[in-house]
Amino acid sequence: MDKEKTIDSKYVQQHLTYERTYLARVRTSITMVGLGFLAAGVVFRSSPYTHWGHLLAAIIGIGSVICGSLLTILATKDYFKKRAGINQESFRSIKFTVVIVSIGLTLINLLLIVLVIIL
């Protein structure tokens, strides 16, 4: 039985490579969400911390979950866009997702440093 070749099969290597990239972005988003829960959980378990410590932990927690969720959405959108681009032999580098992730991670890191200083 002869199998029919598809456009996707012409670029198998590129599709597999981009699927690995997509999964790496999903792992990064899961890590961002986990950092948010960790930051919020550590502070809320103990009561001697100030109001500012609790507020900052809540901001970090909610911000990390939002950034992680946004990364998952952007990565999924970009994955389908790149999939079509590979098949059409047109490549466009992503800038928006990289900028958003960089800004989000930098803000989370800075807020975590402030949280450690406050505590």
NUKE-953035 format. One record per residue (C-alpha): residue number from 1; x, y, z. Coordinates in Angstrom, 3 decimals, always signed. Example, Ala and Ser with C-alpha at 12.3 -4.5 7.8 and 13.67 -1.06 7.14 Angstrom:
2
+-----+----------+----------+----------+
| num |     east |    north |       up |
+-----+----------+----------+----------+
|   1 |  +12.300 |   -4.500 |   +7.800 |
|   2 |  +13.670 |   -1.060 |   +7.140 |
+-----+----------+----------+----------+
This chain:
119
+-----+----------+----------+----------+
| num |     east |    north |       up |
+-----+----------+----------+----------+
|   1 |   +0.000 |   +0.000 |   +0.000 |
|   2 |   +1.518 |   +3.300 |   -1.108 |
|   3 |   +1.292 |   +6.128 |   +1.410 |
|   4 |   +0.361 |   +9.587 |   +0.211 |
|   5 |   +2.942 |  +12.286 |   +0.903 |
|   6 |   +1.699 |  +15.473 |   +2.500 |
|   7 |   +3.203 |  +18.927 |   +2.625 |
|   8 |   +4.064 |  +18.305 |   +6.284 |
|   9 |   +6.077 |  +15.215 |   +5.351 |
|  10 |   +8.294 |  +17.297 |   +3.068 |
|  11 |   +9.507 |  +19.284 |   +6.092 |
|  12 |   +9.448 |  +16.659 |   +8.826 |
|  13 |  +12.713 |  +17.795 |  +10.420 |
|  14 |  +11.612 |  +21.422 |  +10.669 |
|  15 |   +8.233 |  +20.465 |  +12.124 |
|  16 |   +9.827 |  +18.216 |  +14.742 |
|  17 |  +12.317 |  +20.918 |  +15.662 |
|  18 |   +9.595 |  +23.498 |  +16.104 |
|  19 |   +7.497 |  +21.089 |  +18.168 |
|  20 |  +10.448 |  +20.782 |  +20.566 |
|  21 |  +10.651 |  +24.572 |  +20.717 |
|  22 |   +6.937 |  +24.765 |  +21.492 |
|  23 |   +7.263 |  +22.204 |  +24.291 |
|  24 |  +10.200 |  +24.150 |  +25.751 |
|  25 |   +7.999 |  +27.252 |  +25.867 |
|  26 |   +5.247 |  +25.291 |  +27.586 |
|  27 |   +7.767 |  +24.055 |  +30.190 |
|  28 |   +8.880 |  +27.656 |  +30.732 |
|  29 |   +5.291 |  +28.773 |  +31.258 |
|  30 |   +4.708 |  +25.965 |  +33.773 |
|  31 |   +7.848 |  +27.080 |  +35.616 |
|  32 |   +6.620 |  +30.679 |  +35.697 |
|  33 |   +3.289 |  +29.602 |  +37.166 |
|  34 |   +5.111 |  +27.414 |  +39.704 |
|  35 |   +7.315 |  +30.330 |  +40.778 |
|  36 |   +4.216 |  +32.384 |  +41.409 |
|  37 |   +2.644 |  +29.708 |  +43.587 |
|  38 |   +5.927 |  +29.226 |  +45.437 |
|  39 |   +6.341 |  +32.942 |  +46.136 |
|  40 |   +2.780 |  +33.301 |  +47.333 |
|  41 |   +2.844 |  +30.070 |  +49.339 |
|  42 |   +6.052 |  +30.796 |  +51.242 |
|  43 |   +4.854 |  +34.144 |  +52.535 |
|  44 |   +1.283 |  +33.147 |  +53.311 |
|  45 |   +2.355 |  +30.193 |  +55.472 |
|  46 |   +3.906 |  +32.460 |  +58.043 |
|  47 |   +2.150 |  +35.294 |  +59.798 |
|  48 |   +5.009 |  +37.517 |  +61.087 |
|  49 |   +5.508 |  +39.184 |  +57.702 |
|  50 |   +4.293 |  +42.676 |  +57.099 |
|  51 |   +1.395 |  +43.750 |  +54.992 |
|  52 |   +3.837 |  +44.752 |  +52.247 |
|  53 |   +5.348 |  +41.267 |  +52.188 |
|  54 |   +1.929 |  +39.703 |  +51.725 |
|  55 |   +0.977 |  +42.240 |  +49.070 |
|  56 |   +4.215 |  +41.749 |  +47.147 |
|  57 |   +3.857 |  +37.964 |  +47.322 |
|  58 |   +0.321 |  +38.217 |  +45.971 |
|  59 |   +1.486 |  +40.465 |  +43.136 |
|  60 |   +4.307 |  +38.073 |  +42.261 |
|  61 |   +1.999 |  +35.078 |  +42.429 |
|  62 |   -0.752 |  +36.561 |  +40.302 |
|  63 |   +1.741 |  +38.155 |  +37.904 |
|  64 |   +3.589 |  +34.876 |  +37.403 |
|  65 |   +0.379 |  +32.997 |  +36.688 |
|  66 |   -0.696 |  +35.666 |  +34.195 |
|  67 |   +2.731 |  +35.691 |  +32.504 |
|  68 |   +2.826 |  +31.895 |  +32.346 |
|  69 |   -0.664 |  +31.749 |  +30.881 |
|  70 |   +0.162 |  +34.481 |  +28.370 |
|  71 |   +3.291 |  +32.587 |  +27.332 |
|  72 |   +1.287 |  +29.415 |  +26.728 |
|  73 |   -1.227 |  +31.308 |  +24.583 |
|  74 |   +1.483 |  +33.112 |  +22.601 |
|  75 |   +3.503 |  +29.917 |  +22.128 |
|  76 |   +0.458 |  +28.034 |  +20.855 |
|  77 |   -0.497 |  +30.853 |  +18.478 |
|  78 |   +3.091 |  +31.075 |  +17.243 |
|  79 |   +3.303 |  +27.290 |  +16.814 |
|  80 |   +0.380 |  +27.215 |  +14.392 |
|  81 |   +1.701 |  +30.265 |  +12.549 |
|  82 |   +5.158 |  +28.690 |  +12.181 |
|  83 |   +3.626 |  +25.368 |  +11.101 |
|  84 |   +1.924 |  +27.096 |   +8.191 |
|  85 |   +5.065 |  +29.134 |   +7.481 |
|  86 |   +7.234 |  +26.016 |   +7.275 |
|  87 |   +4.880 |  +24.447 |   +4.752 |
|  88 |   +4.787 |  +27.637 |   +2.684 |
|  89 |   +8.575 |  +27.983 |   +2.891 |
|  90 |   +8.317 |  +31.403 |   +4.496 |
|  91 |   +9.994 |  +32.086 |   +7.819 |
|  92 |   +9.417 |  +35.035 |  +10.085 |
|  93 |  +11.340 |  +35.397 |  +13.287 |
|  94 |   +9.251 |  +35.931 |  +16.415 |
|  95 |  +10.004 |  +39.090 |  +18.309 |
|  96 |   +6.851 |  +39.819 |  +20.277 |
|  97 |   +6.845 |  +36.558 |  +22.241 |
|  98 |  +10.549 |  +36.870 |  +23.055 |
|  99 |  +10.115 |  +40.445 |  +24.281 |
| 100 |   +7.048 |  +39.586 |  +26.409 |
| 101 |   +8.755 |  +36.579 |  +27.998 |
| 102 |  +11.931 |  +38.556 |  +28.696 |
| 103 |  +10.053 |  +41.445 |  +30.280 |
| 104 |   +7.823 |  +39.108 |  +32.294 |
| 105 |  +10.700 |  +37.028 |  +33.652 |
| 106 |  +12.742 |  +40.135 |  +34.458 |
| 107 |   +9.856 |  +41.676 |  +36.412 |
| 108 |   +9.211 |  +38.436 |  +38.278 |
| 109 |  +12.904 |  +38.126 |  +39.155 |
| 110 |  +13.113 |  +41.721 |  +40.372 |
| 111 |   +9.986 |  +41.316 |  +42.493 |
| 112 |  +11.328 |  +38.074 |  +43.972 |
| 113 |  +14.549 |  +39.898 |  +44.924 |
| 114 |  +12.502 |  +42.647 |  +46.596 |
| 115 |  +10.444 |  +39.980 |  +48.392 |
| 116 |  +13.591 |  +38.326 |  +49.739 |
| 117 |  +14.889 |  +41.709 |  +50.921 |
| 118 |  +11.600 |  +42.518 |  +52.690 |
| 119 |  +11.479 |  +39.136 |  +54.377 |
+-----+----------+----------+----------+
